[in-house]
Amino acid sequence: FLRFGTQCAIALLWWTFNRPKDCVDTPWYGEKQYRINIWARGFFYYWFAFFIFRAYYFMPLGDATSFEYTWPIVAVIAARVILKESLSKSFVITLVCCSSG
């Protein structure tokens, strides 16, 4: 929780003192049309970090590491299915490259 708290403090300080000039009226928790997307990503990333550290404790290191390296592909697929985001045309090529090792 120390890392999470530090990241939140740095983000809030950065947003308070170094906010882009075109984002003066934008709240730190996101614009209304993107708010669910932003908070869903944060929620899922929190649980990913929690479970990957638990996996390092309970699983062999190589297995847990291989699960961790599949996370980017899982995140993109989940964003497509759950958050209804569009996929780029290069996703299939990226998926093949990541799956082949």
Number of C-alpha atoms within 10 A of each C-alpha: 7 7 8 10 10 11 12 12 12 12 13 14 12 11 14 11 8 10 14 10 7 7 11 8 8 12 10 12 11 13 13 10 8 10 12 14 17 13 13 14 15 12 11 13 14 12 10 15 12 12 14 17 13 12 17 15 11 10 13 10 11 10 11 18 14 10 12 18 11 12 14 12 15 13 15 17 17 15 17 13 11 11 14 11 13 11 12 8 8 8 13 11 10 13 13 10 10 13 10 7 5
